[in-house]
Amino acid sequence: MSLWKRLPGPADSCFREFYDVLLTVEPWTNAARLPVSFSLAEFFSKVAVDSGREVFRPPPSSKMATAEKELLLLRLPELFETSKLILDQVEVAAESSGSRIIQDKVLKGLDLLNKAAEMLSQLDFFSQNEDLEEIASTDLKYLMVPAIQGALAMKQVNPSKRLDHLQCAREHFLNYLIQCQNYHVAEFKLPQTKNNSAENNTASSSVAYPSLLAMASQRQAKVERYKQKKEVEHRLSVLKSAVESCQGDDECVREYYLLHLRRWIGISLEEIESIDQEIKILKEKGFSEEASASNSSRQDRPPMKPFILTRNIAEAKVAQQQEDQEQKKKEDDKQTLHRAREWDEWKDTHPRGYGN
């Protein structure tokens, strides 16, 4: 007697699927040993049901979930290191940035980084509820993913999509800065965003700082960033060989990646400032081009002939004849004036007695 007939309830064909599934679900390795009192409740405690379908499947085991996570972890370092290598190659390449070879590398790097970012999200790698000290030293480098995305996005050179590329790069850089600020990687001021621009405008309207003071403050900030950049780069050059050769201890590795994070903070701030200036220029250029195109279209348009409202066709014909005569007279006057000017010019260049 088959198992599905021994189960309580109507002998529907769907119970045949129970039998097949039971043979694959632990601990029901021997379906023939199932008691007659085996209930559907017990069955459903061992299997999962696809919503809206009469197909039953075993629930994913913890071993499968762990194996999948381990696979993602194995691929993540490869994705990160390859995309970072691509950025280094693009920055020192002898070819033009607009060449097909460079642009293909840029697109490949962006694709790898998108996959890496997706994996970090799936693995819940970083959380706003944790502190920087809770992140493993070797995992700190993955915080740089948005910054490298922004750097590669800036390498795209399609003129028709330049504004989109700039806005995309700015968003990546800003996400990186916000992330670093949440983890207190360094002390810095976030650039303007859509959320804080209104607050900044209110503050600037209530307290009118002189433009010279603002310029001096910006200059001082740039000088400080430049000094910090040089110090960070010097320290990185000292630690690089030890970390890449796996000879450094955990403290050395942690300092190395924290320095990289601070270096990219400075780069992101400079890039956002440059992006904002370029976006402003592009928008102004686009506005001026639209205005000039509109003006030229109006100038190229032929002048409209004046029209006269009349009560009948006869009057219309008379009015049209008068208009044509006036137009012809204007043309004759222009020709007469032109000939007179030519005659005057000829007399000036040919005085009396010329040619004798």
SULJODA-V281538 format. One record per residue. N is the residue number from 0. RES is the residue in one small letter. PHI is phi in radians with two decimals (* if undefined). PSI is psi in whole degrees, -180 to 180 (NA if undefined). Layout:
N_RES_PHI_PSI + N_RES_PHI_PSI
This chain:
0_m_*_127 + 1_s_-1.24_157 + 2_l_-1.11_-40 + 3_w_-1.12_-25 + 4_k_-1.36_-21 + 5_r_-1.45_-15 + 6_l_-1.34_144 + 7_p_-1.16_156 + 8_g_1.80_179 + 9_p_-1.17_146 + 10_a_-1.39_69 + 11_d_-1.51_156 + 12_s_-1.11_-23 + 13_c_-1.15_-23 + 14_f_-1.21_-19 + 15_r_-1.10_-31 + 16_e_-1.21_-30 + 17_f_-1.02_-43 + 18_y_-1.07_-45 + 19_d_-1.10_-41 + 20_v_-1.20_-40 + 21_l_-1.03_-32 + 22_l_-1.19_-18 + 23_t_-1.87_-6 + 24_v_-1.82_128 + 25_e_-1.29_146 + 26_p_-1.66_20 + 27_w_-1.48_61 + 28_t_-1.35_-20 + 29_n_-2.20_95 + 30_a_-1.15_-25 + 31_a_-1.18_-21 + 32_r_-1.53_1 + 33_l_-1.14_137 + 34_p_-1.25_157 + 35_v_-1.13_-29 + 36_s_-1.41_5 + 37_f_-1.00_126 + 38_s_-1.87_163 + 39_l_-1.13_-32 + 40_a_-1.06_-42 + 41_e_-1.14_-39 + 42_f_-1.11_-47 + 43_f_-1.22_-19 + 44_s_-1.28_-15 + 45_k_-1.85_-15 + 46_v_-2.22_162 + 47_a_-1.93_151 + 48_v_-1.98_131 + 49_d_-1.33_124 + 50_s_-1.08_131 + 51_g_1.42_6 + 52_r_-2.32_156 + 53_e_-1.71_41 + 54_v_-2.11_132 + 55_f_-2.01_141 + 56_r_-2.40_155 + 57_p_-1.21_146 + 58_p_-1.18_149 + 59_p_-1.11_131 + 60_s_-1.34_159 + 61_s_-1.14_-30 + 62_k_-1.14_-40 + 63_m_-1.14_-44 + 64_a_-1.09_-42 + 65_t_-1.14_-42 + 66_a_-1.11_-41 + 67_e_-1.13_-40 + 68_k_-1.14_-41 + 69_e_-1.11_-36 + 70_l_-1.12_-42 + 71_l_-1.11_-40 + 72_l_-1.14_-33 + 73_l_-1.21_-35 + 74_r_-1.42_-28 + 75_l_-1.05_-48 + 76_p_-1.04_-39 + 77_e_-1.11_-44 + 78_l_-1.08_-45 + 79_f_-1.15_-50 + 80_e_-1.14_-38 + 81_t_-1.15_-45 + 82_s_-1.16_-37 + 83_k_-1.16_-39 + 84_l_-1.12_-39 + 85_i_-1.09_-43 + 86_l_-1.07_-43 + 87_d_-1.08_-41 + 88_q_-1.15_-41 + 89_v_-1.14_-39 + 90_e_-1.23_-26 + 91_v_-1.92_8 + 92_a_-1.16_145 + 93_a_-1.42_-23 + 94_e_-1.22_160 + 95_s_-1.14_146 + 96_s_-1.10_-23 + 97_g_-1.59_3 + 98_s_-1.20_158 + 99_r_-1.09_-39 + 100_i_-1.08_-47 + 101_i_-1.17_-44 + 102_q_-1.15_-34 + 103_d_-1.14_-39 + 104_k_-1.13_-42 + 105_v_-1.05_-47 + 106_l_-1.12_-39 + 107_k_-1.13_-45 + 108_g_-1.06_-43 + 109_l_-1.12_-38 + 110_d_-1.13_-44 + 111_l_-1.10_-41 + 112_l_-1.20_-36 + 113_n_-1.08_-41 + 114_k_-1.16_-41 + 115_a_-1.10_-43 + 116_a_-1.11_-39 + 117_e_-1.14_-40 + 118_m_-1.13_-42 + 119_l_-1.05_-37 + 120_s_-1.22_-43 + 121_q_-1.12_-37 + 122_l_-1.48_-4 + 123_d_0.90_50 + 124_f_-1.12_-43 + 125_f_-2.12_145 + 126_s_-2.40_145 + 127_q_-1.23_-14 + 128_n_-1.50_-7 + 129_e_-1.85_159 + 130_d_-1.66_166 + 131_l_-1.08_-34 + 132_e_-1.17_-21 + 133_e_-1.43_-13 + 134_i_-1.47_132 + 135_a_-1.06_147 + 136_s_-1.02_-42 + 137_t_-1.30_-13 + 138_d_-1.64_-8 + 139_l_-1.07_-31 + 140_k_-1.09_-27 + 141_y_-1.25_-12 + 142_l_-1.17_-20 + 143_m_-1.42_-5 + 144_v_-0.94_-49 + 145_p_-1.08_-36 + 146_a_-1.16_-42 + 147_i_-1.20_-34 + 148_q_-1.04_-44 + 149_g_-1.11_-41 + 150_a_-1.12_-41 + 151_l_-1.26_-35 + 152_a_-1.08_-32 + 153_m_-1.23_-19 + 154_k_-1.43_-7 + 155_q_-1.32_138 + 156_v_-2.16_16 + 157_n_-1.19_112 + 158_p_-1.06_-36 + 159_s_-1.22_-19 + 160_k_-2.03_16 + 161_r_-1.04_-44 + 162_l_-1.09_-42 + 163_d_-1.11_-42 + 164_h_-1.12_-41 + 165_l_-1.12_-45 + 166_q_-1.14_-38 + 167_c_-1.13_-45 + 168_a_-1.09_-41 + 169_r_-1.07_-41 + 170_e_-1.10_-41 + 171_h_-1.11_-48 + 172_f_-1.07_-42 + 173_l_-1.16_-40 + 174_n_-1.06_-39 + 175_y_-1.12_-45 + 176_l_-1.12_-41 + 177_i_-1.10_-41 + 178_q_-1.08_-45 + 179_c_-1.16_-35 + 180_q_-1.21_-37 + 181_n_-1.10_-35 + 182_y_-1.57_0 + 183_h_0.98_46 + 184_v_-1.18_-39 + 185_a_-2.76_166 + 186_e_-1.64_121 + 187_f_-2.81_166 + 188_k_-1.79_129 + 189_l_-1.20_144 + 190_p_-1.16_170 + 191_q_-1.14_140 + 192_t_-2.19_176 + 193_k_-1.10_-30 + 194_n_-1.36_-39 + 195_n_-1.72_-3 + 196_s_-1.15_-37 + 197_a_-1.12_-41 + 198_e_-1.13_-41 + 199_n_-1.12_-39 + 200_n_-1.14_-39 + 201_t_-1.13_-44 + 202_a_-1.13_-42 + 203_s_-1.21_-29 + 204_s_-1.33_-32 + 205_s_-1.36_-35 + 206_v_-2.14_109 + 207_a_-1.55_98 + 208_y_-1.42_141 + 209_p_-1.10_144 + 210_s_-1.09_-34 + 211_l_-1.11_-38 + 212_l_-1.15_-40 + 213_a_-1.14_-42 + 214_m_-1.12_-40 + 215_a_-1.15_-39 + 216_s_-1.14_-43 + 217_q_-1.11_-41 + 218_r_-1.11_-42 + 219_q_-1.11_-39 + 220_a_-1.12_-40 + 221_k_-1.13_-41 + 222_v_-1.11_-43 + 223_e_-1.12_-42 + 224_r_-1.12_-37 + 225_y_-1.14_-43 + 226_k_-1.09_-45 + 227_q_-1.10_-38 + 228_k_-1.06_-45 + 229_k_-1.13_-41 + 230_e_-1.13_-43 + 231_v_-1.13_-45 + 232_e_-1.11_-37 + 233_h_-1.14_-45 + 234_r_-1.17_-37 + 235_l_-1.11_-40 + 236_s_-1.11_-30 + 237_v_-1.27_-40 + 238_l_-1.51_-19 + 239_k_-1.00_-50 + 240_s_-1.11_-38 + 241_a_-1.18_-40 + 242_v_-1.27_-46 + 243_e_-1.21_-24 + 244_s_-1.61_4 + 245_c_1.07_30 + 246_q_-1.74_-12 + 247_g_-1.47_151 + 248_d_-1.40_-180 + 249_d_-1.08_-37 + 250_e_-1.14_-40 + 251_c_-1.15_-44 + 252_v_-1.10_-42 + 253_r_-1.13_-44 + 254_e_-1.10_-39 + 255_y_-1.05_-48 + 256_y_-1.32_-31 + 257_l_-1.14_-37 + 258_l_-1.13_-39 + 259_h_-1.08_-41 + 260_l_-1.08_-42 + 261_r_-1.20_-36 + 262_r_-1.09_-43 + 263_w_-1.26_-22 + 264_i_-1.12_-46 + 265_g_-1.10_-42 + 266_i_-1.10_-43 + 267_s_-1.13_-41 + 268_l_-1.11_-43 + 269_e_-1.16_-41 + 270_e_-1.16_-40 + 271_i_-1.12_-40 + 272_e_-1.08_-43 + 273_s_-1.16_-41 + 274_i_-1.09_-44 + 275_d_-1.06_-39 + 276_q_-1.17_-42 + 277_e_-1.20_-39 + 278_i_-1.08_-41 + 279_k_-1.08_-44 + 280_i_-1.13_-44 + 281_l_-1.11_-40 + 282_k_-1.19_-41 + 283_e_-1.14_-39 + 284_k_-1.13_-43 + 285_g_-1.10_-39 + 286_f_-1.16_-43 + 287_s_-1.18_-37 + 288_e_-1.16_-40 + 289_e_-1.12_-41 + 290_a_-1.15_-44 + 291_s_-1.16_-37 + 292_a_-1.13_-38 + 293_s_-1.17_-42 + 294_n_-1.16_-42 + 295_s_-1.15_-36 + 296_s_-1.15_-35 + 297_r_-1.24_-36 + 298_q_-1.25_-35 + 299_d_-1.30_-18 + 300_r_-1.20_129 + 301_p_-1.12_144 + 302_p_-1.12_141 + 303_m_-1.33_139 + 304_k_-1.29_138 + 305_p_-1.18_143 + 306_f_-2.11_152 + 307_i_-2.13_130 + 308_l_-1.34_125 + 309_t_-2.23_165 + 310_r_-1.61_-20 + 311_n_-2.63_173 + 312_i_-1.17_-36 + 313_a_-1.09_-47 + 314_e_-1.09_-37 + 315_a_-1.10_-43 + 316_k_-1.10_-44 + 317_v_-1.07_-44 + 318_a_-1.09_-39 + 319_q_-1.16_-40 + 320_q_-1.11_-44 + 321_q_-1.07_-41 + 322_e_-1.12_-43 + 323_d_-1.10_-40 + 324_q_-1.12_-43 + 325_e_-1.09_-41 + 326_q_-1.12_-41 + 327_k_-1.16_-38 + 328_k_-1.12_-40 + 329_k_-1.11_-41 + 330_e_-1.13_-41 + 331_d_-1.10_-43 + 332_d_-1.06_-41 + 333_k_-1.10_-42 + 334_q_-1.16_-41 + 335_t_-1.09_-44 + 336_l_-1.12_-39 + 337_h_-1.13_-44 + 338_r_-1.15_-38 + 339_a_-1.10_-41 + 340_r_-1.16_-40 + 341_e_-1.10_-40 + 342_w_-1.13_-42 + 343_d_-1.08_-43 + 344_e_-1.13_-38 + 345_w_-1.15_-40 + 346_k_-1.16_-34 + 347_d_-1.17_-36 + 348_t_-1.58_-10 + 349_h_-2.26_82 + 350_p_-1.16_167 + 351_r_-1.04_137 + 352_g_1.54_3 + 353_y_-1.12_127 + 354_g_1.74_-9 + 355_n_-1.42_NA
